[in-house]
């Protein structure tokens, strides 16, 4: 069976809003949006993580290096690697 979901299209921009769009035994996809100026404090995850930009501009601070991510780009972050995120423009992205 095929399922079509419009969650990315209908999400509103707010601080950081996370919506679980897909969860299977082997993977999970989160749809996330953030408004300009929003930020996430330094944190790390227990698995290798991919951030795929849908639209907007974000800055990742990883090991005191700044990575600017815009729509149609992605960044991969190693597990247990501390990082911070700041939205420079309203932003939507997918996390896998």
PyMOL Python script that loads the backbone (N, CA, C, O; Angstrom):
from pymol import cmd

cmd.read_pdbstr("""\
ATOM      1  N   UNK A   1       0.837  -1.173   0.000  1.00  0.00           N
ATOM      2  CA  UNK A   1       0.000   0.000   0.000  1.00  0.00           C
ATOM      3  C   UNK A   1       0.889   1.245   0.000  1.00  0.00           C
ATOM      4  O   UNK A   1       1.949   1.254   0.625  1.00  0.00           O
ATOM      5  N   UNK A   2       0.460   2.280  -0.692  1.00  0.00           N
ATOM      6  CA  UNK A   2       1.187   3.536  -0.764  1.00  0.00           C
ATOM      7  C   UNK A   2       0.473   4.581   0.078  1.00  0.00           C
ATOM      8  O   UNK A   2      -0.756   4.656   0.092  1.00  0.00           O
ATOM      9  N   UNK A   3       1.260   5.383   0.775  1.00  0.00           N
ATOM     10  CA  UNK A   3       0.697   6.427   1.631  1.00  0.00           C
ATOM     11  C   UNK A   3       1.298   7.766   1.229  1.00  0.00           C
ATOM     12  O   UNK A   3       2.518   7.899   1.128  1.00  0.00           O
ATOM     13  N   UNK A   4       0.446   8.752   1.003  1.00  0.00           N
ATOM     14  CA  UNK A   4       0.899  10.106   0.693  1.00  0.00           C
ATOM     15  C   UNK A   4       0.628  10.978   1.904  1.00  0.00           C
ATOM     16  O   UNK A   4      -0.477  10.979   2.446  1.00  0.00           O
ATOM     17  N   UNK A   5       1.655  11.728   2.331  1.00  0.00           N
ATOM     18  CA  UNK A   5       1.550  12.546   3.529  1.00  0.00           C
ATOM     19  C   UNK A   5       2.019  13.956   3.206  1.00  0.00           C
ATOM     20  O   UNK A   5       3.098  14.119   2.637  1.00  0.00           O
ATOM     21  N   UNK A   6       1.252  14.969   3.547  1.00  0.00           N
ATOM     22  CA  UNK A   6       1.594  16.364   3.267  1.00  0.00           C
ATOM     23  C   UNK A   6       2.145  17.089   4.487  1.00  0.00           C
ATOM     24  O   UNK A   6       2.043  18.314   4.550  1.00  0.00           O
ATOM     25  N   UNK A   7       2.711  16.404   5.437  1.00  0.00           N
ATOM     26  CA  UNK A   7       3.145  17.014   6.702  1.00  0.00           C
ATOM     27  C   UNK A   7       4.140  18.150   6.487  1.00  0.00           C
ATOM     28  O   UNK A   7       4.066  19.156   7.193  1.00  0.00           O
ATOM     29  N   UNK A   8       5.061  18.027   5.545  1.00  0.00           N
ATOM     30  CA  UNK A   8       6.050  19.081   5.313  1.00  0.00           C
ATOM     31  C   UNK A   8       5.364  20.341   4.810  1.00  0.00           C
ATOM     32  O   UNK A   8       5.721  21.449   5.211  1.00  0.00           O
ATOM     33  N   UNK A   9       4.390  20.178   3.942  1.00  0.00           N
ATOM     34  CA  UNK A   9       3.689  21.327   3.364  1.00  0.00           C
ATOM     35  C   UNK A   9       2.857  22.077   4.399  1.00  0.00           C
ATOM     36  O   UNK A   9       2.757  23.302   4.329  1.00  0.00           O
ATOM     37  N   UNK A  10       2.257  21.372   5.358  1.00  0.00           N
ATOM     38  CA  UNK A  10       1.321  22.018   6.283  1.00  0.00           C
ATOM     39  C   UNK A  10       1.951  22.473   7.592  1.00  0.00           C
ATOM     40  O   UNK A  10       1.287  23.149   8.379  1.00  0.00           O
ATOM     41  N   UNK A  11       3.197  22.131   7.850  1.00  0.00           N
ATOM     42  CA  UNK A  11       3.829  22.573   9.090  1.00  0.00           C
ATOM     43  C   UNK A  11       4.002  24.085   9.095  1.00  0.00           C
ATOM     44  O   UNK A  11       4.305  24.693   8.068  1.00  0.00           O
ATOM     45  N   UNK A  12       3.806  24.682  10.266  1.00  0.00           N
ATOM     46  CA  UNK A  12       4.017  26.126  10.394  1.00  0.00           C
ATOM     47  C   UNK A  12       5.402  26.371  10.977  1.00  0.00           C
ATOM     48  O   UNK A  12       5.973  25.484  11.614  1.00  0.00           O
ATOM     49  N   UNK A  13       5.943  27.555  10.767  1.00  0.00           N
ATOM     50  CA  UNK A  13       7.255  27.888  11.309  1.00  0.00           C
ATOM     51  C   UNK A  13       7.090  28.331  12.766  1.00  0.00           C
ATOM     52  O   UNK A  13       6.372  29.290  13.048  1.00  0.00           O
ATOM     53  N   UNK A  14       7.742  27.647  13.666  1.00  0.00           N
ATOM     54  CA  UNK A  14       7.763  28.035  15.072  1.00  0.00           C
ATOM     55  C   UNK A  14       9.148  27.695  15.608  1.00  0.00           C
ATOM     56  O   UNK A  14      10.000  27.263  14.833  1.00  0.00           O
ATOM     57  N   UNK A  15       9.406  27.871  16.896  1.00  0.00           N
ATOM     58  CA  UNK A  15      10.766  27.700  17.439  1.00  0.00           C
ATOM     59  C   UNK A  15      11.473  26.516  16.785  1.00  0.00           C
ATOM     60  O   UNK A  15      12.294  26.727  15.893  1.00  0.00           O
ATOM     61  N   UNK A  16      11.197  25.323  17.177  1.00  0.00           N
ATOM     62  CA  UNK A  16      11.611  24.103  16.487  1.00  0.00           C
ATOM     63  C   UNK A  16      10.470  23.128  16.682  1.00  0.00           C
ATOM     64  O   UNK A  16      10.173  22.734  17.810  1.00  0.00           O
ATOM     65  N   UNK A  17       9.834  22.738  15.602  1.00  0.00           N
ATOM     66  CA  UNK A  17       8.677  21.865  15.634  1.00  0.00           C
ATOM     67  C   UNK A  17       9.060  20.550  14.970  1.00  0.00           C
ATOM     68  O   UNK A  17       9.440  20.540  13.799  1.00  0.00           O
ATOM     69  N   UNK A  18       8.965  19.443  15.699  1.00  0.00           N
ATOM     70  CA  UNK A  18       9.333  18.131  15.176  1.00  0.00           C
ATOM     71  C   UNK A  18       8.083  17.274  15.004  1.00  0.00           C
ATOM     72  O   UNK A  18       7.287  17.139  15.933  1.00  0.00           O
ATOM     73  N   UNK A  19       7.910  16.697  13.820  1.00  0.00           N
ATOM     74  CA  UNK A  19       6.786  15.798  13.530  1.00  0.00           C
ATOM     75  C   UNK A  19       7.350  14.493  12.982  1.00  0.00           C
ATOM     76  O   UNK A  19       8.112  14.505  12.015  1.00  0.00           O
ATOM     77  N   UNK A  20       6.979  13.367  13.591  1.00  0.00           N
ATOM     78  CA  UNK A  20       7.417  12.064  13.083  1.00  0.00           C
ATOM     79  C   UNK A  20       6.571  11.738  11.861  1.00  0.00           C
ATOM     80  O   UNK A  20       5.356  11.578  11.974  1.00  0.00           O
ATOM     81  N   UNK A  21       7.201  11.638  10.697  1.00  0.00           N
ATOM     82  CA  UNK A  21       6.451  11.385   9.467  1.00  0.00           C
ATOM     83  C   UNK A  21       6.472   9.914   9.076  1.00  0.00           C
ATOM     84  O   UNK A  21       5.495   9.402   8.530  1.00  0.00           O
ATOM     85  N   UNK A  22       7.586   9.230   9.354  1.00  0.00           N
ATOM     86  CA  UNK A  22       7.706   7.807   9.007  1.00  0.00           C
ATOM     87  C   UNK A  22       8.457   7.095  10.114  1.00  0.00           C
ATOM     88  O   UNK A  22       9.465   7.601  10.608  1.00  0.00           O
ATOM     89  N   UNK A  23       7.973   5.924  10.508  1.00  0.00           N
ATOM     90  CA  UNK A  23       8.716   5.091  11.450  1.00  0.00           C
ATOM     91  C   UNK A  23       8.494   3.639  11.045  1.00  0.00           C
ATOM     92  O   UNK A  23       7.362   3.162  10.967  1.00  0.00           O
ATOM     93  N   UNK A  24       9.608   2.946  10.788  1.00  0.00           N
ATOM     94  CA  UNK A  24       9.562   1.519  10.467  1.00  0.00           C
ATOM     95  C   UNK A  24      10.501   0.809  11.430  1.00  0.00           C
ATOM     96  O   UNK A  24      11.081   1.440  12.313  1.00  0.00           O
ATOM     97  N   UNK A  25      10.651  -0.489  11.265  1.00  0.00           N
ATOM     98  CA  UNK A  25      11.576  -1.246  12.108  1.00  0.00           C
ATOM     99  C   UNK A  25      13.021  -0.826  11.901  1.00  0.00           C
ATOM    100  O   UNK A  25      13.847  -0.981  12.800  1.00  0.00           O
ATOM    101  N   UNK A  26      13.335  -0.294  10.721  1.00  0.00           N
ATOM    102  CA  UNK A  26      14.726   0.017  10.406  1.00  0.00           C
ATOM    103  C   UNK A  26      15.043   1.501  10.278  1.00  0.00           C
ATOM    104  O   UNK A  26      16.215   1.878  10.283  1.00  0.00           O
ATOM    105  N   UNK A  27      14.027   2.353  10.163  1.00  0.00           N
ATOM    106  CA  UNK A  27      14.325   3.772   9.977  1.00  0.00           C
ATOM    107  C   UNK A  27      13.225   4.666  10.532  1.00  0.00           C
ATOM    108  O   UNK A  27      12.133   4.219  10.881  1.00  0.00           O
ATOM    109  N   UNK A  28      13.561   5.940  10.597  1.00  0.00           N
ATOM    110  CA  UNK A  28      12.625   6.946  11.078  1.00  0.00           C
ATOM    111  C   UNK A  28      12.934   8.260  10.363  1.00  0.00           C
ATOM    112  O   UNK A  28      14.100   8.598  10.162  1.00  0.00           O
ATOM    113  N   UNK A  29      11.905   8.992   9.983  1.00  0.00           N
ATOM    114  CA  UNK A  29      12.085  10.298   9.371  1.00  0.00           C
ATOM    115  C   UNK A  29      11.273  11.313  10.164  1.00  0.00           C
ATOM    116  O   UNK A  29      10.082  11.119  10.408  1.00  0.00           O
ATOM    117  N   UNK A  30      11.935  12.401  10.562  1.00  0.00           N
ATOM    118  CA  UNK A  30      11.256  13.496  11.243  1.00  0.00           C
ATOM    119  C   UNK A  30      11.196  14.687  10.303  1.00  0.00           C
ATOM    120  O   UNK A  30      12.170  14.992   9.616  1.00  0.00           O
ATOM    121  N   UNK A  31      10.067  15.352  10.272  1.00  0.00           N
ATOM    122  CA  UNK A  31       9.924  16.602   9.537  1.00  0.00           C
ATOM    123  C   UNK A  31      10.022  17.713  10.577  1.00  0.00           C
ATOM    124  O   UNK A  31       9.344  17.677  11.604  1.00  0.00           O
ATOM    125  N   UNK A  32      10.867  18.694  10.302  1.00  0.00           N
ATOM    126  CA  UNK A  32      11.137  19.738  11.283  1.00  0.00           C
ATOM    127  C   UNK A  32      11.057  21.100  10.635  1.00  0.00           C
ATOM    128  O   UNK A  32      11.473  21.282   9.491  1.00  0.00           O
ATOM    129  N   UNK A  33      10.525  22.051  11.365  1.00  0.00           N
ATOM    130  CA  UNK A  33      10.550  23.428  10.890  1.00  0.00           C
ATOM    131  C   UNK A  33      11.014  24.320  12.032  1.00  0.00           C
ATOM    132  O   UNK A  33      10.865  23.984  13.207  1.00  0.00           O
ATOM    133  N   UNK A  34      11.572  25.450  11.665  1.00  0.00           N
ATOM    134  CA  UNK A  34      12.005  26.421  12.670  1.00  0.00           C
ATOM    135  C   UNK A  34      11.864  27.815  12.100  1.00  0.00           C
ATOM    136  O   UNK A  34      11.963  28.018  10.890  1.00  0.00           O
ATOM    137  N   UNK A  35      11.633  28.769  12.976  1.00  0.00           N
ATOM    138  CA  UNK A  35      11.517  30.146  12.527  1.00  0.00           C
ATOM    139  C   UNK A  35      12.867  30.844  12.626  1.00  0.00           C
ATOM    140  O   UNK A  35      13.752  30.410  13.364  1.00  0.00           O
ATOM    141  N   UNK A  36      13.011  31.921  11.881  1.00  0.00           N
ATOM    142  CA  UNK A  36      14.249  32.687  11.884  1.00  0.00           C
ATOM    143  C   UNK A  36      14.622  33.056  13.324  1.00  0.00           C
ATOM    144  O   UNK A  36      13.775  33.515  14.090  1.00  0.00           O
ATOM    145  N   UNK A  37      15.892  32.851  13.686  1.00  0.00           N
ATOM    146  CA  UNK A  37      16.387  33.188  15.010  1.00  0.00           C
ATOM    147  C   UNK A  37      16.292  32.061  16.026  1.00  0.00           C
ATOM    148  O   UNK A  37      16.896  32.147  17.095  1.00  0.00           O
ATOM    149  N   UNK A  38      15.545  31.005  15.717  1.00  0.00           N
ATOM    150  CA  UNK A  38      15.428  29.873  16.641  1.00  0.00           C
ATOM    151  C   UNK A  38      16.747  29.105  16.695  1.00  0.00           C
ATOM    152  O   UNK A  38      17.497  29.086  15.720  1.00  0.00           O
ATOM    153  N   UNK A  39      17.027  28.473  17.833  1.00  0.00           N
ATOM    154  CA  UNK A  39      18.248  27.680  17.946  1.00  0.00           C
ATOM    155  C   UNK A  39      18.044  26.497  18.856  1.00  0.00           C
ATOM    156  O   UNK A  39      17.178  26.516  19.732  1.00  0.00           O
ATOM    157  N   UNK A  40      18.844  25.460  18.650  1.00  0.00           N
ATOM    158  CA  UNK A  40      18.887  24.297  19.529  1.00  0.00           C
ATOM    159  C   UNK A  40      20.223  24.317  20.250  1.00  0.00           C
ATOM    160  O   UNK A  40      21.274  24.475  19.629  1.00  0.00           O
ATOM    161  N   UNK A  41      20.175  24.157  21.566  1.00  0.00           N
ATOM    162  CA  UNK A  41      21.398  24.115  22.350  1.00  0.00           C
ATOM    163  C   UNK A  41      22.238  22.906  21.957  1.00  0.00           C
ATOM    164  O   UNK A  41      21.743  21.980  21.314  1.00  0.00           O
ATOM    165  N   UNK A  42      23.496  22.919  22.343  1.00  0.00           N
ATOM    166  CA  UNK A  42      24.395  21.819  21.998  1.00  0.00           C
ATOM    167  C   UNK A  42      23.836  20.494  22.495  1.00  0.00           C
ATOM    168  O   UNK A  42      23.413  20.370  23.645  1.00  0.00           O
ATOM    169  N   UNK A  43      23.843  19.516  21.615  1.00  0.00           N
ATOM    170  CA  UNK A  43      23.374  18.179  21.934  1.00  0.00           C
ATOM    171  C   UNK A  43      24.039  17.187  20.983  1.00  0.00           C
ATOM    172  O   UNK A  43      24.730  17.590  20.047  1.00  0.00           O
ATOM    173  N   UNK A  44      23.835  15.914  21.217  1.00  0.00           N
ATOM    174  CA  UNK A  44      24.341  14.876  20.311  1.00  0.00           C
ATOM    175  C   UNK A  44      23.294  13.768  20.250  1.00  0.00           C
ATOM    176  O   UNK A  44      22.414  13.680  21.107  1.00  0.00           O
ATOM    177  N   UNK A  45      23.403  12.929  19.228  1.00  0.00           N
ATOM    178  CA  UNK A  45      22.463  11.824  19.047  1.00  0.00           C
ATOM    179  C   UNK A  45      23.209  10.502  19.089  1.00  0.00           C
ATOM    180  O   UNK A  45      24.424  10.455  18.898  1.00  0.00           O
ATOM    181  N   UNK A  46      22.474   9.431  19.341  1.00  0.00           N
ATOM    182  CA  UNK A  46      23.092   8.115  19.482  1.00  0.00           C
ATOM    183  C   UNK A  46      23.272   7.376  18.159  1.00  0.00           C
ATOM    184  O   UNK A  46      23.733   6.235  18.139  1.00  0.00           O
ATOM    185  N   UNK A  47      22.909   8.023  17.060  1.00  0.00           N
ATOM    186  CA  UNK A  47      23.093   7.379  15.757  1.00  0.00           C
ATOM    187  C   UNK A  47      23.552   8.406  14.734  1.00  0.00           C
ATOM    188  O   UNK A  47      23.397   9.612  14.929  1.00  0.00           O
ATOM    189  N   UNK A  48      24.114   7.914  13.652  1.00  0.00           N
ATOM    190  CA  UNK A  48      24.517   8.742  12.519  1.00  0.00           C
ATOM    191  C   UNK A  48      23.245   9.404  11.996  1.00  0.00           C
ATOM    192  O   UNK A  48      22.246   8.717  11.784  1.00  0.00           O
ATOM    193  N   UNK A  49      23.256  10.719  11.784  1.00  0.00           N
ATOM    194  CA  UNK A  49      22.046  11.457  11.445  1.00  0.00           C
ATOM    195  C   UNK A  49      22.248  12.306  10.200  1.00  0.00           C
ATOM    196  O   UNK A  49      23.306  12.906  10.012  1.00  0.00           O
ATOM    197  N   UNK A  50      21.226  12.353   9.349  1.00  0.00           N
ATOM    198  CA  UNK A  50      21.255  13.158   8.133  1.00  0.00           C
ATOM    199  C   UNK A  50      20.188  14.245   8.243  1.00  0.00           C
ATOM    200  O   UNK A  50      19.038  13.967   8.584  1.00  0.00           O
ATOM    201  N   UNK A  51      20.577  15.475   7.952  1.00  0.00           N
ATOM    202  CA  UNK A  51      19.644  16.602   7.891  1.00  0.00           C
ATOM    203  C   UNK A  51      19.534  17.004   6.429  1.00  0.00           C
ATOM    204  O   UNK A  51      20.523  17.406   5.816  1.00  0.00           O
ATOM    205  N   UNK A  52      18.343  16.899   5.873  1.00  0.00           N
ATOM    206  CA  UNK A  52      18.108  17.245   4.473  1.00  0.00           C
ATOM    207  C   UNK A  52      17.207  18.477   4.414  1.00  0.00           C
ATOM    208  O   UNK A  52      16.057  18.435   4.851  1.00  0.00           O
ATOM    209  N   UNK A  53      17.735  19.565   3.876  1.00  0.00           N
ATOM    210  CA  UNK A  53      17.010  20.832   3.843  1.00  0.00           C
ATOM    211  C   UNK A  53      15.940  20.830   2.763  1.00  0.00           C
ATOM    212  O   UNK A  53      16.180  20.400   1.635  1.00  0.00           O
ATOM    213  N   UNK A  54      14.764  21.312   3.119  1.00  0.00           N
ATOM    214  CA  UNK A  54      13.695  21.505   2.147  1.00  0.00           C
ATOM    215  C   UNK A  54      13.730  22.960   1.682  1.00  0.00           C
ATOM    216  O   UNK A  54      13.715  23.238   0.483  1.00  0.00           O
ATOM    217  N   UNK A  55      13.776  23.885   2.643  1.00  0.00           N
ATOM    218  CA  UNK A  55      13.874  25.310   2.313  1.00  0.00           C
ATOM    219  C   UNK A  55      14.438  26.070   3.510  1.00  0.00           C
ATOM    220  O   UNK A  55      14.413  25.569   4.634  1.00  0.00           O
ATOM    221  N   UNK A  56      14.949  27.282   3.269  1.00  0.00           N
ATOM    222  CA  UNK A  56      15.448  28.144   4.327  1.00  0.00           C
ATOM    223  C   UNK A  56      16.956  28.109   4.477  1.00  0.00           C
ATOM    224  O   UNK A  56      17.667  27.615   3.602  1.00  0.00           O
ATOM    225  N   UNK A  57      17.445  28.644   5.607  1.00  0.00           N
ATOM    226  CA  UNK A  57      18.886  28.689   5.897  1.00  0.00           C
ATOM    227  C   UNK A  57      19.130  28.364   7.359  1.00  0.00           C
ATOM    228  O   UNK A  57      18.500  28.935   8.249  1.00  0.00           O
ATOM    229  N   UNK A  58      20.047  27.444   7.597  1.00  0.00           N
ATOM    230  CA  UNK A  58      20.446  27.013   8.941  1.00  0.00           C
ATOM    231  C   UNK A  58      21.956  27.062   9.062  1.00  0.00           C
ATOM    232  O   UNK A  58      22.670  26.958   8.065  1.00  0.00           O
ATOM    233  N   UNK A  59      22.443  27.221  10.288  1.00  0.00           N
ATOM    234  CA  UNK A  59      23.877  27.128  10.546  1.00  0.00           C
ATOM    235  C   UNK A  59      24.088  26.041  11.599  1.00  0.00           C
ATOM    236  O   UNK A  59      23.504  26.084  12.682  1.00  0.00           O
ATOM    237  N   UNK A  60      24.924  25.076  11.262  1.00  0.00           N
ATOM    238  CA  UNK A  60      25.327  24.031  12.204  1.00  0.00           C
ATOM    239  C   UNK A  60      26.689  24.413  12.762  1.00  0.00           C
ATOM    240  O   UNK A  60      27.588  24.779  12.005  1.00  0.00           O
ATOM    241  N   UNK A  61      26.852  24.331  14.077  1.00  0.00           N
ATOM    242  CA  UNK A  61      28.136  24.552  14.734  1.00  0.00           C
ATOM    243  C   UNK A  61      28.602  23.184  15.221  1.00  0.00           C
ATOM    244  O   UNK A  61      28.076  22.645  16.195  1.00  0.00           O
ATOM    245  N   UNK A  62      29.600  22.632  14.527  1.00  0.00           N
ATOM    246  CA  UNK A  62      30.138  21.314  14.857  1.00  0.00           C
ATOM    247  C   UNK A  62      31.628  21.479  15.122  1.00  0.00           C
ATOM    248  O   UNK A  62      32.375  21.857  14.220  1.00  0.00           O
ATOM    249  N   UNK A  63      32.067  21.204  16.339  1.00  0.00           N
ATOM    250  CA  UNK A  63      33.481  21.370  16.717  1.00  0.00           C
ATOM    251  C   UNK A  63      33.994  22.770  16.425  1.00  0.00           C
ATOM    252  O   UNK A  63      35.111  22.926  15.931  1.00  0.00           O
ATOM    253  N   UNK A  64      33.206  23.782  16.717  1.00  0.00           N
ATOM    254  CA  UNK A  64      33.564  25.184  16.499  1.00  0.00           C
ATOM    255  C   UNK A  64      33.765  25.532  15.037  1.00  0.00           C
ATOM    256  O   UNK A  64      34.379  26.551  14.722  1.00  0.00           O
ATOM    257  N   UNK A  65      33.251  24.689  14.130  1.00  0.00           N
ATOM    258  CA  UNK A  65      33.252  24.988  12.703  1.00  0.00           C
ATOM    259  C   UNK A  65      31.807  25.230  12.288  1.00  0.00           C
ATOM    260  O   UNK A  65      30.903  24.514  12.720  1.00  0.00           O
ATOM    261  N   UNK A  66      31.590  26.239  11.450  1.00  0.00           N
ATOM    262  CA  UNK A  66      30.239  26.609  11.055  1.00  0.00           C
ATOM    263  C   UNK A  66      29.942  26.113   9.647  1.00  0.00           C
ATOM    264  O   UNK A  66      30.705  26.354   8.711  1.00  0.00           O
ATOM    265  N   UNK A  67      28.815  25.414   9.519  1.00  0.00           N
ATOM    266  CA  UNK A  67      28.374  24.867   8.241  1.00  0.00           C
ATOM    267  C   UNK A  67      27.017  25.480   7.908  1.00  0.00           C
ATOM    268  O   UNK A  67      26.057  25.316   8.660  1.00  0.00           O
ATOM    269  N   UNK A  68      26.940  26.181   6.793  1.00  0.00           N
ATOM    270  CA  UNK A  68      25.711  26.851   6.373  1.00  0.00           C
ATOM    271  C   UNK A  68      24.941  25.918   5.451  1.00  0.00           C
ATOM    272  O   UNK A  68      25.449  25.490   4.415  1.00  0.00           O
ATOM    273  N   UNK A  69      23.726  25.613   5.835  1.00  0.00           N
ATOM    274  CA  UNK A  69      22.891  24.688   5.077  1.00  0.00           C
ATOM    275  C   UNK A  69      21.688  25.443   4.526  1.00  0.00           C
ATOM    276  O   UNK A  69      20.982  26.130   5.265  1.00  0.00           O
ATOM    277  N   UNK A  70      21.460  25.311   3.229  1.00  0.00           N
ATOM    278  CA  UNK A  70      20.324  25.975   2.575  1.00  0.00           C
ATOM    279  C   UNK A  70      19.431  24.914   1.939  1.00  0.00           C
ATOM    280  O   UNK A  70      19.795  23.739   1.879  1.00  0.00           O
ATOM    281  N   UNK A  71      18.263  25.336   1.464  1.00  0.00           N
ATOM    282  CA  UNK A  71      17.338  24.424   0.806  1.00  0.00           C
ATOM    283  C   UNK A  71      18.025  23.604  -0.275  1.00  0.00           C
ATOM    284  O   UNK A  71      18.878  24.113  -1.002  1.00  0.00           O
ATOM    285  N   UNK A  72      17.654  22.343  -0.379  1.00  0.00           N
ATOM    286  CA  UNK A  72      18.176  21.396  -1.363  1.00  0.00           C
ATOM    287  C   UNK A  72      19.586  20.898  -1.031  1.00  0.00           C
ATOM    288  O   UNK A  72      20.246  20.321  -1.895  1.00  0.00           O
ATOM    289  N   UNK A  73      20.061  21.109   0.204  1.00  0.00           N
ATOM    290  CA  UNK A  73      21.364  20.586   0.636  1.00  0.00           C
ATOM    291  C   UNK A  73      21.152  19.674   1.845  1.00  0.00           C
ATOM    292  O   UNK A  73      20.095  19.695   2.477  1.00  0.00           O
ATOM    293  N   UNK A  74      22.182  18.866   2.158  1.00  0.00           N
ATOM    294  CA  UNK A  74      22.095  18.063   3.376  1.00  0.00           C
ATOM    295  C   UNK A  74      23.455  17.974   4.048  1.00  0.00           C
ATOM    296  O   UNK A  74      24.498  18.189   3.430  1.00  0.00           O
ATOM    297  N   UNK A  75      23.408  17.652   5.329  1.00  0.00           N
ATOM    298  CA  UNK A  75      24.626  17.442   6.104  1.00  0.00           C
ATOM    299  C   UNK A  75      24.429  16.160   6.915  1.00  0.00           C
ATOM    300  O   UNK A  75      23.329  15.877   7.387  1.00  0.00           O
ATOM    301  N   UNK A  76      25.500  15.397   7.068  1.00  0.00           N
ATOM    302  CA  UNK A  76      25.479  14.177   7.883  1.00  0.00           C
ATOM    303  C   UNK A  76      26.350  14.406   9.110  1.00  0.00           C
ATOM    304  O   UNK A  76      27.433  14.984   9.020  1.00  0.00           O
ATOM    305  N   UNK A  77      25.865  13.950  10.251  1.00  0.00           N
ATOM    306  CA  UNK A  77      26.590  14.155  11.510  1.00  0.00           C
ATOM    307  C   UNK A  77      26.818  12.804  12.174  1.00  0.00           C
ATOM    308  O   UNK A  77      25.889  12.010  12.324  1.00  0.00           O
ATOM    309  N   UNK A  78      28.059  12.552  12.567  1.00  0.00           N
ATOM    310  CA  UNK A  78      28.411  11.291  13.222  1.00  0.00           C
ATOM    311  C   UNK A  78      27.693  11.146  14.553  1.00  0.00           C
ATOM    312  O   UNK A  78      27.356  12.139  15.198  1.00  0.00           O
ATOM    313  N   UNK A  79      27.460   9.908  14.959  1.00  0.00           N
ATOM    314  CA  UNK A  79      26.798   9.687  16.243  1.00  0.00           C
ATOM    315  C   UNK A  79      27.683  10.199  17.383  1.00  0.00           C
ATOM    316  O   UNK A  79      28.911  10.160  17.308  1.00  0.00           O
ATOM    317  N   UNK A  80      27.036  10.667  18.418  1.00  0.00           N
ATOM    318  CA  UNK A  80      27.672  11.197  19.633  1.00  0.00           C
ATOM    319  C   UNK A  80      28.545  12.422  19.372  1.00  0.00           C
ATOM    320  O   UNK A  80      29.394  12.758  20.199  1.00  0.00           O
ATOM    321  N   UNK A  81      28.351  13.094  18.238  1.00  0.00           N
ATOM    322  CA  UNK A  81      29.104  14.309  17.906  1.00  0.00           C
ATOM    323  C   UNK A  81      28.280  15.510  18.366  1.00  0.00           C
ATOM    324  O   UNK A  81      27.191  15.738  17.839  1.00  0.00           O
ATOM    325  N   UNK A  82      28.776  16.286  19.342  1.00  0.00           N
ATOM    326  CA  UNK A  82      28.013  17.450  19.808  1.00  0.00           C
ATOM    327  C   UNK A  82      27.912  18.529  18.726  1.00  0.00           C
ATOM    328  O   UNK A  82      28.875  18.804  18.010  1.00  0.00           O
ATOM    329  N   UNK A  83      26.730  19.130  18.625  1.00  0.00           N
ATOM    330  CA  UNK A  83      26.526  20.206  17.652  1.00  0.00           C
ATOM    331  C   UNK A  83      25.378  21.100  18.105  1.00  0.00           C
ATOM    332  O   UNK A  83      24.568  20.723  18.952  1.00  0.00           O
ATOM    333  N   UNK A  84      25.330  22.300  17.514  1.00  0.00           N
ATOM    334  CA  UNK A  84      24.258  23.266  17.756  1.00  0.00           C
ATOM    335  C   UNK A  84      23.679  23.677  16.406  1.00  0.00           C
ATOM    336  O   UNK A  84      24.338  23.565  15.373  1.00  0.00           O
ATOM    337  N   UNK A  85      22.437  24.153  16.431  1.00  0.00           N
ATOM    338  CA  UNK A  85      21.782  24.604  15.204  1.00  0.00           C
ATOM    339  C   UNK A  85      21.141  25.963  15.447  1.00  0.00           C
ATOM    340  O   UNK A  85      20.544  26.203  16.497  1.00  0.00           O
ATOM    341  N   UNK A  86      21.273  26.856  14.455  1.00  0.00           N
ATOM    342  CA  UNK A  86      20.582  28.147  14.496  1.00  0.00           C
ATOM    343  C   UNK A  86      19.947  28.404  13.137  1.00  0.00           C
ATOM    344  O   UNK A  86      20.577  28.197  12.099  1.00  0.00           O
ATOM    345  N   UNK A  87      18.694  28.857  13.149  1.00  0.00           N
ATOM    346  CA  UNK A  87      17.986  29.183  11.908  1.00  0.00           C
ATOM    347  C   UNK A  87      18.240  30.641  11.553  1.00  0.00           C
ATOM    348  O   UNK A  87      17.905  31.538  12.328  1.00  0.00           O
ATOM    349  N   UNK A  88      18.829  30.882  10.392  1.00  0.00           N
ATOM    350  CA  UNK A  88      19.051  32.248   9.916  1.00  0.00           C
ATOM    351  C   UNK A  88      17.869  32.752   9.098  1.00  0.00           C
ATOM    352  O   UNK A  88      17.765  33.945   8.809  1.00  0.00           O
ATOM    353  N   UNK A  89      16.978  31.832   8.726  1.00  0.00           N
ATOM    354  CA  UNK A  89      15.789  32.143   7.948  1.00  0.00           C
ATOM    355  C   UNK A  89      14.777  31.044   8.272  1.00  0.00           C
ATOM    356  O   UNK A  89      15.179  29.939   8.636  1.00  0.00           O
ATOM    357  N   UNK A  90      13.484  31.313   8.152  1.00  0.00           N
ATOM    358  CA  UNK A  90      12.503  30.234   8.360  1.00  0.00           C
ATOM    359  C   UNK A  90      12.967  29.003   7.586  1.00  0.00           C
ATOM    360  O   UNK A  90      13.410  29.120   6.443  1.00  0.00           O
ATOM    361  N   UNK A  91      12.869  27.821   8.202  1.00  0.00           N
ATOM    362  CA  UNK A  91      13.541  26.646   7.683  1.00  0.00           C
ATOM    363  C   UNK A  91      12.702  25.407   7.838  1.00  0.00           C
ATOM    364  O   UNK A  91      12.033  25.239   8.857  1.00  0.00           O
ATOM    365  N   UNK A  92      12.718  24.527   6.846  1.00  0.00           N
ATOM    366  CA  UNK A  92      12.121  23.194   6.941  1.00  0.00           C
ATOM    367  C   UNK A  92      13.165  22.176   6.516  1.00  0.00           C
ATOM    368  O   UNK A  92      13.863  22.365   5.519  1.00  0.00           O
ATOM    369  N   UNK A  93      13.267  21.084   7.287  1.00  0.00           N
ATOM    370  CA  UNK A  93      14.196  20.033   6.910  1.00  0.00           C
ATOM    371  C   UNK A  93      13.694  18.690   7.392  1.00  0.00           C
ATOM    372  O   UNK A  93      12.822  18.608   8.257  1.00  0.00           O
ATOM    373  N   UNK A  94      14.258  17.633   6.818  1.00  0.00           N
ATOM    374  CA  UNK A  94      13.941  16.247   7.199  1.00  0.00           C
ATOM    375  C   UNK A  94      15.151  15.669   7.914  1.00  0.00           C
ATOM    376  O   UNK A  94      16.292  15.920   7.525  1.00  0.00           O
ATOM    377  N   UNK A  95      14.900  14.903   8.952  1.00  0.00           N
ATOM    378  CA  UNK A  95      15.971  14.239   9.708  1.00  0.00           C
ATOM    379  C   UNK A  95      15.788  12.732   9.551  1.00  0.00           C
ATOM    380  O   UNK A  95      14.703  12.200   9.785  1.00  0.00           O
ATOM    381  N   UNK A  96      16.863  12.052   9.152  1.00  0.00           N
ATOM    382  CA  UNK A  96      16.802  10.591   9.042  1.00  0.00           C
ATOM    383  C   UNK A  96      17.908   9.981   9.857  1.00  0.00           C
ATOM    384  O   UNK A  96      18.038   8.758   9.903  1.00  0.00           O
TER     385      UNK A  96
END
""", "prot")
cmd.dss("prot")
cmd.show_as("cartoon", "prot")
cmd.util.cbc("prot")
cmd.orient("prot")
